[in-house]
Amino acid sequence: MRARGARSATLLALWVVAAVGALLVGLTAVGSIGSGLAGAGLRQPLSAAEIDARLSATAPSVAAPASPAPTATPAPAVPPASGQAVVVSAQEGGTLVARCAAGVPVVVSVSPAQGFAMRNEQHDGGPRVEFESAETRIRVRLSCVDGRPTGVVDRHG
């Protein structure tokens, strides 16, 4: 009976040693996160002045070219076919996609920018989309000119 008790005590002691060892390995691993695998070369975050100094040291100097480089002549813009959707920018408020159907602008989709909410309203002059944030309101009045949707952007605030 004594051998059985000694064996149980030994197994319990080995289990406790293994558990403590696993705990220490885990704590060491968590402690070394962010300090590299070897733990060497601990770096402190850079200050704003250090970042500016490093950026200015690595920024390439821009020299004016001696003679202008030849440029290709851009192809003439082809207006979209009647009814084709066109992206209309609403400055920092977001973008909207519109098309013309029978000379009337139709809003296809609206994507407000982060921090802006959208209101889509129908008025006598056609659809009007408003993008609103806490400080700014941007209104886009849509119309169709030669079968192409166009927007007039008014910014308030």
Secondary structure, DSSP 8 states (H G I E B T S, - for coil): -HHHHHHHHHHHHHHHHHHHHHHHHHHHHHHHTTS-SS---------HHHHHHHHHHHS------SS--------------TT--EEEE-GGGEEEEEEEETTEEEEEEEEE-TT-EEEEEEETTEEEEEEE-SS-EEEEEEEEETTEEEEEEEEE-
